[in-house]
């Protein structure tokens, strides 16, 4: 698995898990990524 070669996917997964742990939809609403 070359995670280092795919930073976009790794970052997306980390952000998704992070937001889910910190409040799911509320976490996404707090961070203006979209």
C-alpha positions, 0 to 999 in steps of 0.5 A: 500500500503506497499511502504516501503516493496518494496523499489526497486519499489519505487526507480525505480519509483522515478528515472524514474520520476526524469529522465523524469523531468530532461531531459528524455533520456538525464537524463538517459544518464548522470547517468550510471545506465545501 
